[in-house]
Amino acid sequence: MRGVVSVHFRLLLSCGMARSGDHCPTTKHAYLVWGLYPSLVVLGLLGFVVLLILFWFMQLSVRHSFSTKYICTLNERLTDEHRSLIARTPFAWFLDVNVNVKLGRNILSELLGKWDDSSSGFLVGNKVLNINENDIYLGLGLSTYGANIILKEEMGNTECVKYIGKGTMELNSIYKILMRKHKKKIPRSHFCSLYLLVGISEILFPKRSGKVFPVMFNIVDNLSGLSSYCWGSLVYHFLLRSLCKASEGLKKGKGTTNVYVDGCVYMLQVWFFELFVPPKGPIDKFPRILHWMNISVGDKFVKRCMETCLVVDDVYGGASTKDKEEYRPTPKRKDAKPRGKKKQKRIRRETFMRALEDQEFLIEELKRRVASLEAQLVEEKARRQNKDDVGQSVPRKNHS
């Protein structure tokens, strides 16, 4: 015992001497390790953070350029004369967009992962859920009949472009010019043309590049001719091509961290809500985007819909209370200015009349198709009857 105490005493003595100038190996290493400890901790934390950042960047994410921010802001600066001109076009519902519409965080990625090119639909559970042109008409109120627009065409001679400069193709730049010159610096009709150009490019045909299609300058320059185009079909096919391209990139995966979907991707959310979200009452707004843009759902609800594939039409007696509580109205902006009753009635009446005209046109087109099919059916029956008559022997009658 005395020997152990003696050894400890000599060790402490040597360390004490080291403090006064002598070298003690034990103390020297202890101080060295203790001095490096904070640096090692900091380096470890930095390494952990770097790994998290790399992991986040390497994750495959689905991005889009859809927004209503520009139109929502421009609506606050429109005069009654502007609104009256815009209300006569197929895009009158742009005037009712008073919130920056948000796409659900996981809806796009969930749907894109289930996209099937061969069927032009989504493989959800054991079903193929298709989206078609009628969904676009219902969701956006845009006709699927009329003249086609070739988006790759170049810009011709237009009047409205001279107020922003012919080389201005960036959507953001056009928006800023309109915000600067909205007070009587641009004639009403040309301002409305550029307003619609912003709305069409931001909502219906948004692109990753942030640029507008040059041919759209030609189209919006003639406000009275906007109803003659098949906007619904154009929006549908543009979105469909983008889905196919993005789905292909998503399936490849390797070396890709971001997949972009161009086009009116919010229409996918409207379509999803129509299928899976049980309405609390009759939907009296047209187009349907005006109803659904105030509704949001949680991620759990989206995942459960994808797992069960239980659409609203399949639910007997309505959806469960839990499903009804999953979605909630988006709160309105506090600074939103109420419209006068007369103006609201006029806009609703004009919207209703346009919808009625579109419905009548659709009915006439369906009648024409039915008549054509009936004529083909009569021809087919006659052809088969003639074929049967030729194949059978007809007995001769004996005349007495």
C-alpha positions in Angstrom: 0.0 0.0 0.0 2.8 2.3 0.9 4.5 1.6 -2.5 1.4 2.5 -4.4 1.0 5.8 -2.5 4.7 6.5 -3.2 4.3 5.9 -6.9 1.2 8.2 -7.0 3.1 10.9 -5.0 6.0 10.8 -7.4 3.7 11.1 -10.4 1.9 14.1 -9.0 5.2 15.6 -8.0 6.6 15.2 -11.5 3.4 16.8 -13.0 3.7 19.7 -10.5 7.3 20.2 -11.5 6.2 20.2 -15.2 4.0 23.2 -14.4 7.0 25.0 -13.2 9.0 24.3 -16.3 9.7 20.6 -16.5 8.1 18.2 -19.0 5.4 15.7 -17.9 4.3 13.3 -20.6 0.9 12.6 -19.0 0.0 16.2 -18.5 1.3 17.2 -21.9 -0.9 14.7 -23.7 -3.9 15.6 -21.5 -3.6 19.2 -22.4 -3.1 18.4 -26.1 -6.3 16.3 -26.2 -8.3 18.8 -24.2 -7.2 21.6 -26.5 -8.3 19.7 -29.6 -11.6 18.6 -28.2 -13.7 21.7 -29.2 -12.3 21.7 -32.7 -13.1 18.0 -33.1 -16.6 18.6 -31.9 -17.1 21.5 -34.3 -15.6 19.5 -37.2 -17.9 16.6 -36.4 -21.0 18.8 -36.4 -20.0 20.5 -39.7 -19.5 17.1 -41.3 -23.0 16.0 -40.1 -24.5 19.2 -41.5 -22.7 18.7 -44.8 -24.0 15.1 -45.1 -27.6 16.3 -44.4 -27.3 19.0 -47.1 -25.9 16.5 -49.6 -28.6 14.1 -48.8 -31.3 16.8 -49.3 -29.8 17.9 -52.6 -29.5 14.3 -53.9 -33.2 13.7 -53.3 -35.3 13.6 -56.4 -37.9 16.5 -56.3 -40.7 17.5 -58.7 -40.9 21.2 -59.5 -43.2 23.4 -61.5 -43.7 27.0 -62.5 -47.4 27.4 -62.0 -48.5 30.5 -60.0 -51.2 33.1 -59.8 -49.1 35.7 -58.0 -48.9 38.1 -61.0 -52.6 38.0 -62.0 -53.6 38.3 -58.3 -51.6 41.5 -58.0 -52.7 42.9 -61.3 -56.3 42.4 -60.5 -55.9 45.0 -57.7 -55.0 47.6 -60.3 -57.7 47.0 -62.9 -60.3 49.7 -63.6 -63.9 48.9 -64.3 -63.2 49.5 -68.0 -60.4 46.9 -67.9 -62.7 44.4 -66.2 -65.5 45.0 -68.7 -63.2 44.1 -71.6 -61.7 41.1 -69.9 -65.1 39.8 -68.9 -66.0 39.3 -72.6 -63.2 36.8 -73.1 -62.9 33.1 -72.2 -60.6 34.1 -69.4 -63.1 36.2 -67.4 -62.5 34.0 -64.4 -58.9 35.4 -64.1 -60.7 38.4 -62.5 -61.9 36.2 -59.6 -58.4 35.0 -58.7 -57.7 36.9 -55.5 -55.3 34.5 -53.8 -51.9 33.1 -54.7 -53.1 29.6 -55.4 -50.8 26.9 -54.0 -50.3 23.4 -55.2 -50.3 20.7 -52.6 -46.8 19.7 -51.5 -47.0 16.0 -52.4 -49.9 15.8 -54.9 -47.7 16.4 -58.0 -45.0 14.0 -57.0 -47.5 11.3 -56.0 -49.4 11.6 -59.2 -46.3 11.8 -61.4 -45.0 8.6 -59.8 -48.1 6.9 -60.9 -48.4 8.3 -64.4 -48.7 5.7 -67.2 -47.8 6.9 -70.8 -49.6 4.0 -72.5 -53.0 4.7 -71.0 -52.6 8.5 -70.5 -53.7 8.0 -66.9 -52.6 7.4 -63.4 -52.2 3.9 -62.0 -53.8 4.2 -58.6 -54.3 0.9 -56.8 -55.9 -1.5 -59.3 -57.5 1.3 -61.3 -56.4 3.6 -64.2 -57.7 7.1 -63.6 -57.7 9.1 -66.7 -57.7 12.8 -67.2 -59.2 14.1 -70.4 -60.3 17.3 -72.2 -63.7 17.3 -70.5 -61.9 17.6 -67.2 -60.1 20.7 -68.5 -63.4 22.2 -69.7 -65.0 21.6 -66.3 -61.9 22.8 -64.3 -60.9 25.8 -66.4 -64.1 26.6 -68.4 -62.1 26.5 -71.7 -63.6 25.1 -74.8 -62.2 22.1 -76.5 -63.5 23.1 -79.9 -62.2 25.7 -82.3 -59.0 26.7 -84.1 -55.7 25.3 -83.1 -52.7 27.3 -82.0 -49.2 26.2 -83.0 -47.1 27.3 -80.0 -43.8 27.2 -81.9 -44.8 29.8 -84.4 -43.0 33.1 -84.3 -44.4 36.5 -83.4 -45.9 38.6 -86.2 -46.8 42.3 -86.3 -48.7 43.1 -83.1 -49.9 46.4 -81.5 -49.6 45.5 -77.9 -45.9 44.5 -78.0 -44.7 48.0 -78.8 -45.6 49.0 -75.2 -43.2 46.6 -73.7 -40.5 46.2 -76.4 -40.3 43.5 -79.1 -37.4 41.7 -77.4 -39.2 41.3 -74.1 -40.2 37.7 -73.7 -39.7 37.2 -70.0 -42.9 36.9 -68.1 -41.5 38.7 -65.1 -40.4 41.6 -67.2 -43.8 42.0 -68.8 -45.5 41.9 -65.4 -43.2 44.6 -64.0 -43.9 46.9 -67.1 -47.6 46.5 -66.5 -47.2 47.3 -62.9 -45.3 50.5 -63.8 -47.5 51.7 -66.6 -51.0 50.6 -65.5 -52.1 54.3 -65.0 -53.2 55.5 -68.4 -49.8 54.9 -70.0 -51.1 51.9 -72.0 -54.4 52.0 -73.9 -57.1 50.0 -72.2 -57.5 47.3 -74.9 -53.7 46.8 -75.2 -53.3 46.7 -71.4 -56.0 44.0 -71.3 -54.2 42.1 -74.1 -51.0 42.1 -72.1 -52.9 41.3 -68.9 -54.3 38.2 -70.6 -50.8 37.3 -71.9 -49.5 37.3 -68.3 -52.4 35.2 -67.1 -52.2 32.7 -70.0 -48.4 32.3 -69.6 -48.5 32.2 -65.8 -51.5 29.9 -65.3 -52.1 27.9 -68.4 -48.7 27.6 -70.1 -46.0 28.2 -67.5 -42.5 27.1 -68.4 -39.3 26.5 -66.5 -37.6 29.1 -68.7 -40.0 31.8 -67.4 -40.6 33.0 -71.0 -43.8 33.4 -72.9 -44.6 31.8 -76.3 -44.0 34.6 -79.0 -47.1 33.5 -80.9 -49.3 34.5 -77.9 -48.7 38.1 -78.7 -50.5 37.6 -82.0 -53.3 35.8 -80.3 -54.1 38.2 -77.4 -53.8 41.2 -79.7 -57.3 40.5 -81.0 -59.5 40.3 -77.9 -62.7 39.6 -79.8 -61.1 36.6 -81.5 -60.0 34.7 -78.3 -63.2 32.6 -78.2 -62.5 31.1 -81.6 -59.6 28.9 -80.3 -59.7 25.4 -78.7 -57.9 26.6 -75.5 -59.0 23.5 -73.5 -57.5 21.1 -75.9 -54.3 23.1 -76.1 -53.9 23.2 -72.3 -54.6 19.5 -72.1 -52.1 18.4 -74.7 -49.4 20.7 -73.4 -49.8 19.3 -69.9 -49.9 15.8 -71.2 -46.6 16.1 -73.1 -45.0 17.6 -70.1 -46.2 14.8 -67.8 -44.8 12.2 -70.2 -41.4 13.9 -70.4 -41.2 14.4 -66.6 -42.3 10.8 -65.9 -39.5 9.5 -68.2 -37.0 11.6 -66.2 -38.4 10.4 -62.9 -38.1 6.8 -63.9 -34.4 7.3 -65.0 -33.6 8.9 -61.7 -29.8 8.5 -61.9 -27.9 11.8 -62.0 -31.2 13.8 -61.8 -32.2 15.7 -58.7 -35.0 17.9 -60.1 -37.8 16.9 -62.5 -39.8 19.8 -63.9 -43.4 19.7 -65.1 -44.5 22.5 -67.3 -48.1 23.5 -68.0 -51.2 24.0 -65.8 -50.2 21.5 -63.1 -52.9 23.0 -60.8 -55.4 21.3 -63.1 -54.1 18.0 -61.7 -55.1 19.2 -58.2 -58.5 20.2 -59.4 -58.9 16.8 -61.0 -57.7 15.1 -57.8 -60.2 17.0 -55.7 -63.1 16.2 -58.1 -62.3 12.5 -57.6 -61.3 12.2 -54.0 -62.6 15.2 -52.0 -66.3 15.0 -51.0 -67.9 18.4 -51.4 -69.9 19.7 -48.4 -72.6 20.9 -50.7 -73.4 21.6 -54.4 -70.6 23.3 -56.3 -72.1 26.4 -57.9 -68.9 28.0 -59.2 -67.8 27.6 -62.8 -65.1 26.9 -63.7 -64.4 24.6 -60.9 -61.0 26.0 -60.2 -62.7 29.0 -58.5 -64.2 26.5 -56.0 -61.2 24.3 -55.4 -58.6 27.0 -55.1 -59.9 27.8 -51.6 -59.5 24.2 -50.5 -56.4 22.4 -49.3 -55.7 18.9 -48.1 -53.1 17.3 -45.9 -50.4 14.9 -47.0 -51.9 12.0 -45.0 -55.2 12.5 -46.9 -53.3 12.4 -50.3 -51.5 9.2 -49.3 -54.6 7.5 -48.1 -56.4 8.3 -51.3 -53.5 6.9 -53.3 -53.6 3.7 -51.2 -57.3 3.1 -51.1 -58.2 4.6 -54.5 -61.7 5.2 -53.1 -63.1 8.0 -55.3 -66.2 10.0 -54.3 -68.5 8.2 -56.7 -67.6 4.9 -55.1 -68.5 6.0 -51.6 -72.1 5.0 -50.7 -73.7 7.7 -48.6 -70.8 10.1 -48.8 -67.3 10.0 -47.4 -66.2 9.4 -43.8 -66.2 12.2 -41.2 -62.4 11.8 -41.0 -62.1 12.5 -44.7 -64.3 15.5 -44.5 -62.2 16.9 -41.7 -58.9 16.4 -43.7 -59.6 19.3 -46.0 -60.1 22.9 -45.0 -60.8 26.3 -46.7 -57.9 28.6 -47.3 -58.4 31.8 -45.3 -59.2 34.8 -47.4 -56.8 37.8 -47.5 -57.6 40.5 -45.0 -57.0 43.3 -47.5 -59.4 41.8 -50.1 -61.8 44.6 -51.2 -65.4 43.6 -51.4 -67.0 44.1 -54.7 -70.3 46.0 -55.3 -73.4 43.8 -55.5 -74.3 45.1 -59.0 -70.8 44.4 -60.3 -70.8 40.9 -58.8 -74.2 40.2 -60.3 -73.1 41.5 -63.7 -69.9 39.3 -63.6 -71.9 36.3 -62.6 -74.4 36.9 -65.3 -71.7 37.3 -68.0 -69.9 34.2 -66.7 -73.2 32.2 -66.8 -74.0 33.4 -70.3 -70.6 32.3 -71.6 -70.9 29.0 -69.9 -74.4 28.6 -71.4 -73.1 29.4 -74.9 -70.3 26.9 -74.5 -72.8 24.3 -73.3 -75.1 25.0 -76.3 -72.1 24.7 -78.6 -71.1 21.4 -77.0 -74.7 20.1 -77.3 -74.9 21.0 -81.0 -71.5 19.3 -81.5 -72.7 16.2 -79.8 -75.9 16.2 -81.8 -73.9 16.4 -85.0 -71.7 13.5 -83.9 -74.8 11.4 -83.0 -76.4 12.1 -86.4 -73.1 11.1 -88.1 -73.0 7.9 -86.1 -76.6 7.1 -86.9 -76.0 7.7 -90.6 -73.0 5.3 -90.4 -75.1 2.8 -88.6 -77.8 2.9 -91.3 -75.2 2.5 -94.0 -73.6 -0.4 -92.2 -77.0 -2.1 -91.8 -77.8 -1.6 -95.5 -74.4 -3.0 -96.4 -74.9 -6.1 -94.3 -78.4 -6.6 -95.6 -77.2 -6.4 -99.2 -74.5 -8.9 -98.4 -77.0 -11.3 -96.9 -79.3 -10.9 -99.9 -76.6 -11.7 -102.3 -75.6 -14.8 -100.3 -79.2 -16.3 -100.2 -81.1 -17.8 -103.2 -84.5 -16.2 -103.7 -87.2 -18.6 -105.0 -89.0 -17.7 -108.2 -92.7 -17.1 -108.2 -94.9 -19.1 -110.6 -97.4 -16.8 -112.3 -100.6 -18.5 -113.3 
